[in-house]
Amino acid sequence: EAKFRQFKVDEYERRVRAHPTDYELKMRYGHALMEVTSYDEAIQQFQKAVQDPKFKIKALSDIGTCFLKKELEDLAAKQFQSALDDIADGNSDTAKEIKYKLGICYEQKADKISDEGAKKTLVEQALTVYQEIMAVDIGYLDVSDRVSRLMS
């Protein structure tokens, strides 16, 4: 399985070099890089793919996901918020997915800090985002459990 993942990385790298303006290939290459935890390289590919309006929202979300994996919650939150700003339907599946990841950012950052006031603010931000999801889809992933846990 690891060999196959590395084969995909090598193959997409070759294709991206051969077709430098193909943003769909950059997205696929970025996802292959994420599979092998090469987050910095994946971010580079997604940052290039943002130029294509067809891939902008997904690329911003993927950049945020990479930053989240690198435990850079502030940078991740900015990317997720940028993606949300470009979504026309705030209740779409894509919007729910990005809001969910944004809530995770806030929770992870709250877990890292000791300042109780700042921690409370971050928990409230996470709760707000999760409640927005819950208002349109109570069954989305574990959002109901997260809201219950954060409210207690």
C-alpha positions in Angstrom: 0.0 0.0 0.0 2.8 2.4 0.8 4.5 1.6 -2.5 1.3 2.3 -4.3 0.9 5.7 -2.6 4.4 6.6 -3.5 3.8 5.4 -7.1 0.8 7.8 -7.2 3.0 10.7 -5.9 5.7 10.0 -8.5 3.2 9.6 -11.3 1.3 12.8 -10.5 4.6 14.7 -10.1 5.5 13.6 -13.6 2.1 14.6 -15.0 2.2 18.0 -13.3 5.6 18.7 -14.7 4.4 17.7 -18.2 1.2 19.8 -17.9 2.0 22.8 -15.6 -1.3 24.6 -16.2 -3.6 21.6 -15.5 -5.1 22.5 -12.1 -7.0 19.3 -11.7 -3.7 17.4 -11.9 -2.4 19.7 -9.2 -5.3 18.9 -7.0 -4.8 15.1 -7.5 -1.1 15.5 -6.9 -1.8 17.4 -3.7 -4.2 14.7 -2.5 -1.5 12.0 -3.2 1.0 14.1 -1.3 -1.4 14.3 1.6 -1.7 10.5 1.7 2.1 10.3 2.3 1.9 13.2 4.8 3.9 15.6 2.7 1.8 18.5 3.8 4.0 21.3 2.8 4.3 20.0 -0.8 0.6 19.4 -0.9 -0.1 22.9 0.2 2.1 24.2 -2.7 0.0 22.3 -5.2 -3.3 23.4 -3.7 -2.1 27.1 -3.6 -1.5 26.8 -7.3 -4.9 25.2 -7.9 -6.7 28.1 -6.1 -6.2 30.1 -9.3 -8.8 28.0 -11.1 -12.3 29.1 -9.9 -13.5 25.5 -10.5 -11.1 24.3 -7.7 -10.8 27.3 -5.5 -13.1 26.3 -2.7 -11.9 22.7 -2.5 -8.2 23.8 -2.8 -8.7 26.3 0.1 -10.3 23.6 2.2 -7.5 21.2 1.4 -4.9 23.8 2.4 -6.8 24.3 5.6 -6.8 20.5 6.2 -3.0 20.4 5.6 -2.4 23.2 8.1 -4.7 21.5 10.6 -2.7 18.3 10.2 0.5 20.4 10.9 -1.3 21.7 14.0 -1.3 25.3 12.6 -4.9 26.0 13.6 -4.8 29.8 13.0 -3.7 29.3 9.4 -6.1 26.5 8.9 -9.0 28.6 10.2 -8.1 31.4 7.8 -8.2 29.0 4.9 -11.5 27.4 5.9 -13.0 30.9 6.4 -11.8 32.0 3.0 -13.5 28.9 1.5 -16.7 29.6 3.3 -16.7 33.2 2.1 -16.8 31.9 -1.5 -19.6 29.4 -1.0 -22.9 30.5 -2.4 -25.0 28.1 -0.5 -24.1 28.1 3.2 -26.1 25.0 3.8 -24.5 22.8 1.2 -22.6 19.6 2.0 -19.4 21.4 1.1 -20.2 24.2 3.5 -21.1 21.8 6.3 -17.8 19.9 5.8 -15.8 23.1 5.9 -17.7 24.4 9.0 -17.1 21.1 10.7 -13.3 21.4 10.1 -13.4 25.0 11.3 -15.0 23.8 14.5 -12.3 21.2 14.9 -9.7 24.0 14.5 -11.2 26.0 17.3 -11.4 23.0 19.5 -7.8 22.0 18.9 -6.6 25.5 19.6 -8.7 25.7 22.8 -7.0 22.4 24.0 -3.6 23.9 23.5 -4.0 27.2 25.5 -4.1 27.8 29.2 -5.8 31.2 29.3 -9.3 30.4 30.4 -10.8 33.5 28.8 -9.3 32.7 25.4 -10.2 29.0 25.8 -13.8 29.9 26.5 -14.0 32.1 23.4 -12.6 29.4 21.2 -15.1 26.8 22.6 -17.9 29.3 22.0 -16.7 29.7 18.4 -16.6 26.0 17.9 -20.1 25.6 19.4 -21.5 28.3 17.1 -20.1 26.6 14.0 -21.4 23.2 15.1 -24.8 24.7 15.9 -25.0 26.2 12.4 -24.4 22.7 11.0 -26.9 21.2 13.4 -29.6 23.8 12.4 -29.6 22.3 8.9 -28.5 18.7 9.4 -28.6 17.3 12.9 -27.3 14.0 11.7 -24.1 15.3 10.2 -21.2 13.2 11.4 -20.9 13.6 15.2 -21.9 17.3 15.3 -24.8 16.6 17.8 -22.4 14.9 20.2 -19.9 17.7 19.9 -22.5 20.3 20.7 -23.7 18.3 23.7 -20.1 17.9 24.9 -19.2 21.6 24.5 -22.4 22.8 26.2 -21.7 20.8 29.3 
